[in-house]
Amino acid sequence: MENLEWSIKQALGNGAATEEIIEAIEVAIEMRGGSATVFARFAMNVIEYYGTTK
């Protein structure tokens, strides 16, 4: 999950909007189903943390 955290941090740091990252997460859920929901919860926590502490 460290790679996911790093990727989200980099995306936010390079100007990606939170909505764009969430859209990518939604696509992952569509493509991978249930297993992606585990990562989605973690990803949302990372977005919340780094999105407010930029």
N, C-alpha and C positions, 0 to 999 in steps of 0.2 A: 504494500500500500504506500510505501515511501515514494515510489515512482509516480503514483497518482497525485500525491500531495505536491511533489516537485512540479509536475506538469501544470497543475492548477495554479500554483504560485507563479510560475513563469507566464502563464496565459494572462493572469491578472496584471502582472508587472509589465507586460507588453501591450496593455490596453484593451484586452478582451473584456467585454461587458459580462456581468454576472449572468444575464439572460442568455448569452451565447453559450456559455459553459453549461448552463442548465439544459439548453436545447441539445447539446452533444450528449449529455447524460440520458436524456429522454430517448434519443436515437439508440444509444447503447442498450437501454432496457428493451426497446422494441426488437432489437436484433438478437440479444442474448437471453431475454426472458428473466426468470427468477434469479439467476446467479448475479445479474447486473444490479439487482436491487440492493444487495449487500454492499457493493461498492458505491452505489448512489448515496446511501446514508452517510458513509464516510466522506464522500465528495462534498456533500452539502455542509457538513461540519467544517471542512477545510475552507470552503468558499466563505462561510460565515466568519471564520477566524481571520483569514487573510484579507477578506473584503473590507473588514472594519479596521485593520491595523496596517494598511498600506503605508 
